[in-house]
Structure formats: C-alpha cells, structure tokens
Amino acid sequence: MQINQISQKIIHCSYLVHKRLGPGLLESIYQECLCYELRKAHLSVLKQVPMPVIYDDLKLESGFRLDLLVEDQVIVEIKSVENLHEVYFAQTLTYLKLANRHLGLLINFNVPLIKNGIRRIVHNL
C-alpha cells in the first residue's frame, strides 16, 4: 500500500475517533481507540514502539517511543493539548529522521474540529 493511501486511512480513522469521543480526553485514550480503528481498517499498527538512538558508536536503548507506527511506514504522534507548539513539530521531524521514515502525522485530538488538529510532516530521506 502506498504511503498516501495509508495516510488517508489514518486521517479517516482519526475523524471516526474524534466524532465519537470529542475533545478533552487523555492521549492514551485516543491512542487506544485510534489503534483499534486502524486495525479494523486492516492496517498493521504497532504502539509505543521503542526506538534506540544511535550516536556514533553509542547506542541508547531508551531513546524514545513512537506513539504509533502504521504499516511500518507512517509515524503517528498523538496529542491532546490546547495548542500544538513548534516543539511538537520538531519532535516529530526528529522521530522521522532517527527512525528513517518519510511521513509523520501529528494529530491533536483536543480541538473542536479534528481537521484543524492534523498536521502532515515530511522528512526527505
């Protein structure tokens, strides 16, 4: 499946979750529900994926965790915050670089309209 098709399915599933739950819940609730919807849509999903950080010869096992990795291609970072600060965009881009992935979706569920909470972040490999 192409990365844009995967992205479209993730966005659609995000709409479904937001429509049923609305804003104001914990990120962990949205993560579980989105994961459930993605699997219903026949997508492969891993959650809280540990990613080591490699710095020269140093390998840090407890580098960071990806909220969701969909079809081993798209990183999904889930937020439930009042505003998406620039650091969240930078963080997602760093995750893409370290994980050697091309596309990330930063999704903030704490908005009245979910379309205003979805940001697509591209890392040119």
trRosetta pair geometry for C-beta under 8 A, 3 or more apart (Angstrom, degrees):
i j d omega theta_ij theta_ji phi_ij phi_ji
1 5 5.1 -114 180 84 96 128
1 6 5.6 114 120 -58 118 91
1 71 6.2 -82 64 -142 117 156
2 5 4.8 92 63 6 80 105
2 6 7.2 -147 98 -6 42 87
3 6 5.5 -52 -149 35 35 114
3 7 6.3 40 152 -22 66 105
3 73 5.4 -137 -107 155 91 136
3 74 6.5 141 -154 -63 86 101
3 102 6.5 -32 -133 78 165 125
3 103 5.4 138 176 7 126 144
4 7 5.4 -49 -146 35 34 116
4 8 6.4 38 154 -21 65 102
5 8 5.7 -51 -149 34 32 112
5 9 6.6 31 153 -17 63 105
6 9 5.8 -58 -154 36 31 110
6 10 6.4 32 150 -20 66 106
6 43 6.8 116 -139 -129 86 127
6 70 5.8 155 178 120 116 116
6 71 5.0 -107 -119 28 140 145
6 73 6.0 105 55 75 170 127
6 74 5.2 -177 123 -13 126 134
7 10 5.7 -54 -149 34 31 112
7 11 6.4 30 154 -17 65 106
7 74 6.1 172 -78 -109 73 150
7 103 6.2 -76 -75 154 121 148
7 105 6.6 152 -138 -60 87 124
7 120 7.0 42 -160 -118 136 117
8 11 5.8 -54 -148 37 31 111
8 12 6.3 33 153 -20 65 106
9 12 5.6 -52 -146 36 32 113
9 13 6.3 30 156 -17 65 106
9 38 7.2 98 134 -130 105 77
9 41 5.3 158 -173 149 118 148
9 43 6.0 154 119 -55 142 137
10 13 5.9 -57 -148 39 29 109
10 14 6.3 35 151 -24 63 105
10 34 7.9 39 -158 -176 77 113
10 38 6.7 11 -107 -102 69 114
10 43 7.7 -178 -70 169 77 178
10 70 5.9 -160 -81 11 122 174
10 74 6.3 -125 -33 115 153 151
10 76 6.2 -156 -161 -86 138 130
10 105 5.8 169 119 17 141 162
11 14 5.5 -52 -150 32 32 116
11 15 6.7 37 151 -21 63 100
11 105 7.3 -146 -69 -137 80 150
11 118 6.0 71 -124 -158 96 162
12 15 5.7 -51 -156 30 33 114
12 16 6.8 35 148 -19 64 102
12 41 7.5 126 85 -103 116 153
13 16 5.5 -48 -151 32 38 115
13 17 6.5 38 152 -18 67 102
13 34 5.9 104 130 -151 111 72
13 37 3.9 151 -158 121 106 122
13 38 5.2 74 -180 -69 177 66
13 40 7.9 148 -118 57 116 100
13 41 5.9 -104 -70 -14 121 143
14 17 5.8 -53 -148 37 33 109
14 18 6.2 27 156 -14 66 110
14 34 6.2 13 -93 -119 65 116
14 107 5.4 -123 -129 -144 143 146
14 109 7.7 -139 -164 -90 95 91
14 114 5.9 171 136 173 98 138
14 118 6.4 117 106 -85 159 124
15 18 5.9 -60 -143 42 28 107
15 19 6.0 33 157 -26 65 109
15 114 5.6 -178 -103 73 58 146
15 115 7.9 25 -95 -58 102 76
16 19 5.8 -54 -145 32 26 113
16 20 6.6 14 160 -9 62 109
16 37 5.4 159 79 -136 132 148
17 20 6.2 -68 -154 41 27 103
17 21 5.9 -15 167 15 68 118
17 30 6.2 101 150 -146 139 75
17 33 4.6 126 -131 121 115 117
17 34 5.2 -47 -43 -76 160 72
17 37 5.8 -119 -54 -12 98 148
17 109 7.3 -61 114 -119 113 129
18 21 6.5 -73 -128 55 25 86
18 22 6.8 73 -176 -95 60 20
18 23 7.5 17 -149 -60 94 64
18 109 5.8 -158 -96 -142 97 88
18 114 3.9 151 48 -65 173 133
18 117 7.8 157 -100 49 149 137
19 114 7.8 -71 -44 -8 67 135
20 33 7.7 -151 74 -174 125 142
21 25 6.0 -52 166 0 124 142
21 29 7.1 164 -156 135 153 119
21 30 7.2 -162 81 -93 157 77
21 33 6.6 134 -33 63 143 177
21 109 7.6 0 90 179 122 131
22 25 7.9 108 82 -15 67 102
23 80 7.5 155 -159 -152 74 91
23 109 6.1 169 -115 140 65 69
23 110 4.6 95 -160 -142 106 43
23 111 5.9 175 -89 37 133 22
23 112 6.5 -63 -11 -75 137 37
24 80 7.6 88 -159 -177 2 117
24 110 6.4 107 -60 -126 35 86
25 29 4.4 -66 148 63 128 144
25 30 6.4 146 86 -41 111 88
25 80 6.3 -95 80 -140 53 156
25 109 7.2 -36 54 113 89 132
26 29 4.9 103 64 -2 80 100
26 30 7.5 -153 99 2 47 85
26 80 6.3 173 -164 49 19 155
27 30 5.8 -60 -154 41 39 108
27 31 6.0 43 150 -26 71 107
27 67 7.8 -91 165 -126 117 132
27 78 5.1 138 -162 117 98 104
27 79 6.3 -42 -103 -135 119 22
27 80 4.7 -153 -68 5 70 106
27 109 7.6 153 -111 30 58 119
28 31 5.4 -50 -143 34 32 117
28 32 6.5 32 158 -18 64 103
29 32 6.1 -57 -152 36 28 107
29 33 6.3 18 156 -10 64 112
30 33 5.9 -61 -143 44 30 106
30 34 5.8 29 160 -19 68 111
30 78 5.4 179 100 -173 116 133
30 80 6.2 160 -2 -62 138 117
30 107 7.8 -157 152 112 135 114
30 109 4.5 -155 -106 -16 153 161
31 34 6.0 -56 -140 39 24 107
31 35 6.2 28 158 -21 61 109
31 47 6.3 111 168 -145 112 130
31 67 5.8 -122 -116 -174 120 104
31 68 6.8 -175 -148 -48 89 106
31 78 5.1 -167 -77 43 87 162
32 35 5.7 -56 -148 35 27 114
32 36 6.4 31 152 -22 62 106
33 36 5.5 -50 -150 33 33 116
33 37 6.5 30 153 -16 65 104
34 37 5.7 -54 -147 38 34 109
34 38 6.2 35 154 -21 67 106
34 68 7.0 -93 107 -50 120 158
34 76 7.4 -146 135 140 144 152
34 78 6.9 -173 23 -93 152 136
34 107 7.8 126 -104 88 159 155
35 38 5.8 -54 -146 36 28 111
35 39 6.5 27 156 -16 62 107
35 45 5.2 174 -144 131 78 147
35 47 5.4 -31 -96 -58 142 131
35 68 6.4 -161 -85 -107 89 123
36 39 6.0 -60 -152 37 27 108
36 40 6.5 29 150 -20 63 106
37 40 5.5 -52 -149 35 34 115
37 41 6.4 28 152 -14 65 107
38 41 5.6 -59 -151 41 33 109
38 43 4.5 -68 174 64 88 121
38 45 4.7 94 102 -58 133 141
38 68 7.6 126 5 -170 164 144
38 70 6.2 -105 -163 -118 146 117
39 42 7.5 49 -178 -77 37 19
39 43 6.7 -99 -85 60 32 68
39 45 5.8 -95 -61 23 84 122
43 70 5.6 -1 159 -163 129 101
43 71 5.8 -72 -162 -49 93 96
44 70 7.0 134 81 -164 61 49
44 71 5.2 109 52 -92 95 48
44 72 6.8 -6 96 -18 129 82
45 68 5.9 -28 -161 -160 100 106
45 69 7.3 147 -155 75 49 49
45 70 5.5 -12 -102 -105 77 71
46 49 4.8 64 122 -72 118 114
46 66 7.7 58 98 82 98 115
46 68 7.1 144 77 -157 49 53
46 69 4.6 -9 58 55 101 100
46 72 7.9 53 5 -79 120 66
47 67 6.8 -28 -148 164 78 48
47 68 5.4 -24 -102 -98 72 70
47 69 8.0 -166 -78 19 28 69
48 65 4.9 -6 -162 176 64 131
48 66 7.4 164 -137 73 14 52
48 67 7.0 -4 -72 -136 51 31
49 65 6.3 148 66 -160 39 69
49 66 4.3 -9 53 48 102 104
49 68 7.9 81 -6 -149 107 16
49 69 4.9 5 -9 -6 154 125
50 61 7.3 12 163 170 129 73
50 62 7.5 -58 -151 -118 116 45
50 63 7.5 117 -179 47 75 83
50 64 7.9 158 -149 90 52 33
50 65 5.5 -35 -91 -99 51 82
51 63 5.5 -75 99 78 68 123
51 64 5.6 -18 60 69 99 78
51 65 6.9 157 12 -103 81 28
51 66 6.0 67 -22 -25 123 97
51 95 7.4 110 52 -149 159 81
51 98 6.2 108 142 121 131 114
51 99 5.4 -60 -134 -86 150 95
52 59 5.4 13 165 -177 138 90
52 60 5.9 161 -165 79 79 51
52 61 5.1 -38 -105 -114 106 37
52 62 7.9 21 -113 -1 68 19
52 63 4.9 123 -157 -9 27 124
53 59 7.6 159 81 -156 45 46
53 60 4.4 -6 57 56 93 111
53 63 3.4 146 -20 -117 89 125
53 64 7.0 69 -50 -1 106 89
53 98 6.1 -43 -113 -149 77 136
54 58 7.2 152 -159 84 46 54
54 59 5.4 -13 -105 -105 75 74
54 60 7.7 -158 -73 23 29 73
55 58 4.7 -18 69 67 88 106
55 60 7.0 29 7 -9 106 108
60 63 4.9 111 98 -73 100 81
63 98 7.1 -167 158 168 144 148
64 95 6.7 -111 105 -104 145 92
64 98 7.5 86 38 86 123 155
66 69 5.1 60 107 -51 146 96
66 75 5.3 -102 -147 -140 125 100
66 76 7.8 88 169 50 97 54
66 77 7.6 -93 -155 -80 68 74
66 95 6.2 122 -99 -169 90 129
66 99 6.7 46 -65 -78 133 153
67 75 7.8 100 44 179 79 77
67 76 5.7 -89 84 99 108 73
67 77 5.3 128 11 -123 126 40
67 78 4.7 180 178 12 161 92
68 75 7.3 141 83 -163 60 44
68 76 3.9 -9 64 56 110 111
68 78 7.1 66 -3 -27 107 109
69 72 6.3 34 151 -106 110 37
69 73 8.0 131 -179 35 80 30
69 74 7.4 153 -158 77 48 47
69 75 6.0 -20 -103 -102 71 62
69 76 7.6 -161 -74 18 24 80
69 99 7.8 -150 -107 -171 123 150
70 73 6.7 -51 91 57 68 75
70 74 4.5 -21 59 64 102 100
70 76 6.1 55 -16 -18 113 116
71 74 6.5 41 49 15 95 92
73 101 6.5 142 -171 -147 38 107
73 102 7.3 -21 -174 40 84 96
73 103 6.9 22 147 47 87 104
74 101 7.2 152 -104 175 20 133
74 103 5.1 -34 -114 93 82 103
74 104 6.9 149 -169 -104 66 33
74 105 6.4 23 173 -4 114 101
75 92 7.0 167 107 -159 122 85
75 95 5.5 177 165 124 162 122
75 96 6.0 -144 27 -82 139 74
75 99 6.3 118 -68 61 134 155
75 101 5.5 130 -23 83 106 154
75 103 7.4 174 28 101 73 51
75 104 4.2 -25 71 -110 99 91
75 105 7.5 -180 91 26 53 61
76 104 7.2 172 -82 -161 28 67
76 105 5.0 -10 -114 63 74 99
76 107 6.4 -5 -168 6 95 118
77 88 7.1 170 125 -175 139 93
77 91 7.2 136 -142 105 161 105
77 92 4.8 -119 4 -98 149 106
77 95 6.9 147 -65 28 123 159
77 104 6.4 24 -4 178 103 115
77 105 7.2 -173 30 90 67 49
77 106 4.9 -15 68 -111 107 69
77 107 7.2 160 81 23 53 68
78 107 5.6 -22 -112 70 62 97
78 109 7.0 8 -166 -14 93 110
79 84 6.6 125 75 -101 159 87
79 88 6.3 -8 -63 -139 150 147
79 106 6.9 16 0 -180 117 85
79 107 6.9 174 30 89 74 46
79 108 4.4 -28 81 -102 106 75
79 109 7.2 178 87 14 51 71
79 110 7.2 -79 126 14 79 104
79 117 7.9 -147 72 -173 98 107
80 108 6.9 145 -95 -160 28 65
80 109 5.1 -27 -98 60 86 96
80 110 4.4 104 -168 -39 61 110
81 84 6.7 123 75 -79 118 50
81 85 7.8 -64 128 -5 151 88
81 88 7.9 -160 37 -63 149 149
81 108 6.0 -74 46 -137 79 115
81 110 5.7 173 44 43 20 139
82 110 6.5 -65 -76 120 32 132
84 88 5.2 -99 -165 58 81 144
84 89 7.2 81 155 -43 109 90
84 106 6.7 104 -144 137 137 127
84 108 5.3 -122 -63 -43 106 144
84 117 7.5 146 -40 -145 124 65
84 119 6.8 157 157 -12 168 139
85 88 5.6 111 63 -4 67 97
86 89 5.6 -53 -160 34 47 112
86 90 6.3 43 147 -17 74 106
87 90 5.5 -55 -145 42 37 113
87 91 6.0 44 153 -26 68 105
88 91 5.5 -48 -142 34 30 115
88 92 6.4 30 156 -17 62 104
88 106 5.9 116 144 -156 108 140
89 92 5.9 -56 -150 36 29 108
89 93 6.4 28 152 -16 64 108
89 106 6.5 -88 -95 -20 59 166
89 119 6.9 -65 -100 125 97 152
89 121 6.3 170 -153 -97 77 132
90 93 5.7 -56 -148 39 31 112
90 94 6.3 35 152 -21 65 105
91 94 5.7 -54 -150 35 30 113
91 95 6.5 34 150 -21 63 103
92 95 5.5 -48 -150 32 35 115
92 96 6.6 38 150 -21 64 101
92 104 4.6 172 172 129 108 151
92 106 5.0 -96 -54 -69 161 111
92 121 5.0 112 115 45 124 163
93 96 5.6 -49 -151 32 35 114
93 97 6.5 35 151 -18 65 104
93 104 7.2 -143 -78 34 41 143
93 121 5.7 -118 -72 173 77 131
93 123 6.0 142 -151 -80 72 104
94 97 5.6 -53 -149 36 33 112
94 98 6.2 24 158 -12 68 109
95 98 6.1 -61 -142 43 27 104
95 99 5.8 9 164 -3 66 118
95 101 7.9 -19 127 44 78 117
95 104 6.5 102 80 -100 112 148
96 99 6.2 -67 -136 49 22 98
96 101 5.0 -102 -144 73 70 85
96 102 7.1 32 -165 -164 116 2
96 103 7.5 165 -122 46 127 6
96 104 5.0 -109 -65 -30 115 121
96 121 6.7 -150 -29 116 145 108
96 123 3.7 169 129 -14 132 143
97 100 7.5 17 177 -72 28 41
97 123 5.8 -154 -64 -149 66 147
100 125 6.9 61 -163 -121 71 117
101 104 7.0 99 103 -59 119 85
101 123 6.9 83 91 49 57 127
102 122 6.6 -8 166 -153 74 74
102 123 5.9 -145 -142 64 34 78
102 124 7.6 38 -139 -103 84 27
102 125 5.8 -63 -88 -27 87 109
103 120 7.1 -30 -159 -166 97 91
103 121 7.4 136 -161 78 48 56
103 122 6.0 -17 -104 -106 67 67
103 123 7.6 -145 -62 25 26 77
104 120 7.7 145 83 -163 51 45
104 121 4.3 -21 68 66 100 105
104 122 7.8 -162 28 -71 72 27
104 123 7.3 51 -5 -13 104 104
105 118 6.4 -21 -169 -160 104 91
105 119 7.2 149 -160 77 54 48
105 120 6.0 -24 -105 -104 72 59
105 121 7.3 -179 -85 20 22 82
106 118 7.5 147 81 -156 55 41
106 119 4.4 -13 60 62 103 102
106 121 6.0 56 -14 -17 105 120
107 114 7.8 6 -162 -167 99 97
107 117 6.1 60 -168 129 57 96
107 118 5.3 -2 -110 -106 78 74
107 119 7.8 -162 -73 28 40 65
108 111 5.7 77 109 -22 101 111
108 117 3.7 -124 71 -159 80 103
108 118 7.7 -144 30 -61 68 37
109 114 6.9 -10 -125 -115 58 97
109 117 6.3 139 -74 140 20 159
110 117 7.2 144 50 -116 46 141
111 114 6.4 137 73 -96 107 34
111 116 5.0 -149 167 82 148 102
111 117 3.9 -171 16 -55 138 116
112 116 7.5 23 59 40 72 134
113 116 4.9 77 80 3 93 107
113 117 7.6 174 97 -7 52 91
114 117 5.3 -67 -153 41 48 111
114 118 6.5 44 155 -29 78 105
115 118 6.4 -55 -145 25 33 109
